[in-house]
Structures are given as structure tokens and as C-alpha cells.
Amino acid sequence: MNAMPASNPAASENWASIGELRVRYLDWGGDGVPVMLLHGLASSAHWYDLVAPQLRDQYRIIAPDQRGHGQTTQANSGYDWGTLARDIVGLMDHLDIPSVAVFGHSWGASVALNVAARFPDRVFALGLIDGGVPRRSGTNSTWEEVKARATPRDVSGTRQEFLERLRTQLSFCWNDQVERIVQTMVYEDAKGQIQDILRPENHIQVMRAMWEEPASDFYPLISCPTIIIPAGPTPERASSERAKLKQQGVEAAAKSIVNSRVRWIPETIHDIGYHKPEELAQVIREFLAGCCDSAVTWINCGPARGISCPERLGPPAGGTGKSHQSSDRGD
């Protein structure tokens, strides 16, 4: 596999043996409470390269290549939510981190949601970045119908052709950094053709898990402070059916997850980390600022250390524990 080198001088590259996996993760270091950043489907830890450096002055920032992605082991199975969540907790154990704030983008938001739902004592705050919410109306599709729609993205062609397509699609935010980042998610095969690192047979396992156990099944199990960070549509797309369905999904998630709040990032794209990394980092900082006083207590005395805490985390400063939407919602 001829993958593009992915060095980032701001982050150290590290490896951990987690079960049958050899997990590669980036560690930006930093002081403060630990924050785990999870990438989306067919992506890599480098999705956060433009966001993480803006957080490291206050937090310990870690981002792994998840199972089957980036340079982590290409496992043939284990793409169910339970196994994916255990992968993350295994990395926390390797790093001797009892509790984290976990943020996920797109599919990674559903992984983060499952870590918080299945291991509530290991997560003190949760962030869902344009993911973890339903986007389709109705829930009665059969697996065969879902499978027919669940084709991997098109990354066909040579490296030059692949980059030219993305350069056009992302012309408003394209730069050398974005060009480097997107190449950490693909490789060049023996014929000089670009392929996703996530294998098609593993991609379909992910889609099966999403169909069998939709993110909404886990909303009632979330008890930690949660922020939902959707990408707001551009004005010309604000009245589209897709935008309306997304709005409904965000509202449903906010209503079902206790102690949650919504912060739209207006007029952006799904890959907020490419387009508006400063704004995304600012939203994360503001949310964590309200969690971290309690988080320090939780980490130092929490159940992961076998010591009773005086109380579980309450809502961030100024929060009521009820879901709400900020005034900067992208309509």
C-alpha cells in the first residue's frame, strides 16, 4: 500500500497494541484534561490537523486512526458499535487516561456516542460534530435497500485526478494542508489508481451496524454534558429537503439527549475542520470551559480510579441541563 506520508510536526505519531489491533494515534500533547477526537468514515486522525493545534494550549489532544482506517490494522471484523467503543477505551487504558471528553465527526460522532453510552464512567463530555443524528425520514428501510445505497465514495482515478476533483469541490478552502490531509485517507494501488484505505467489505460492515443500531437508540443512555455541532447549510440550500430533514434530526437528538445543547456552525460544509477549523475549535473550547472544573474532579477521583466522587458532572456553566439551540443556527 503506497499511502501518502502524513507527518505533522505539531503532533507526535504513536502506536498502541489494543487487542488484535496495532492502533496508530496522533498526540498533540498539551496541558489540561484529555480530549479524544474521532474521525469519520473513510477518513483519518489527520482530519483534525487544523483544529487540534488550536486546542492544545488548554487540553491534552489525542486522535487515533480508527479500526480499518489510516495506518491502524485493517481488521476483517469488529465494525459493530460495541467493538469500536472498546477500541477507544482500550486506547485510554493504554494511555492511563481514566476519563475523557470525546468528540466525533460524522460516523465518528456515532462511535463517540457509543463510547459515552457504553462506558459512562469513562466520558465526562461528548461532542457530535455534524454526525450522530438521523438524516432520513422514516426508519422502515430494509437492509437490502440500505445496502444498495451504501456504496463507498468515488475516489477513482490517478492521484492527480483524485486531487483535481477535490481541489474543485473544495476550492473555497483548498490549501497545501488540506491537500496533505485528504491523501492520508487513500492509497495508490499497483496500477497507479487511488483507493480508499477503508476496504469496501469493511465499509459495508459499518453500514450494517448503522442500520441495525441507529445512533438514536443510544440517546437515552447519555448522561454527560453533550454538544451537538451541526454544519449549517449555505443560503441557497437552506430550504432544501435535505436541510429540513437535518434540522429535524438535530432537534430530535437535542430533545432526547439530556443535558445537551446545539451550536450550529453556519454556512459551512460537512468537513467543517477544513472550512472553518478556527470556529470549530472555538465552539469546542467554549463548551469544554464549562465542563472542565467538574471534569478535573471527576478524573482525579472518578470510578475509573476506584474512588467515589461527590457527584456526577452537572451541566456546563450557564447550562440548565435542558436541550436548547443557539441563536447562530444556520437556516
Secondary structure, 3 states (H helix, E strand, C coil): CEECCCCCCCCEEEEEEECCEEEEEEEEECCCCEEEEECCCCCCHHHHCCCHHHCCCCCEEEEECCCCCCCCCCCCCCCCHHHHHHHHHHHHHHCCCCCEEEEEECHHHHHHHHHHHHCHHHEEEEEEECCCCCCCCCCCCCHHHHHHHCCCCCCCCCHHHHHHHHHHHCCCCCCHHHHHHHHHHEEECCCCCEEECCCHHHHHHHHHHHHHCCHHHHHHHCCCCEEEECECCCHHHCCCHHHHHHHHHHHHHHHHCCCEEECCECCCCCCHHHHCHHHHHHHHHHHHHHHHHHHHHHHHHCHHHCCCCCCCCCCCCCCCCCCCECCCCCC
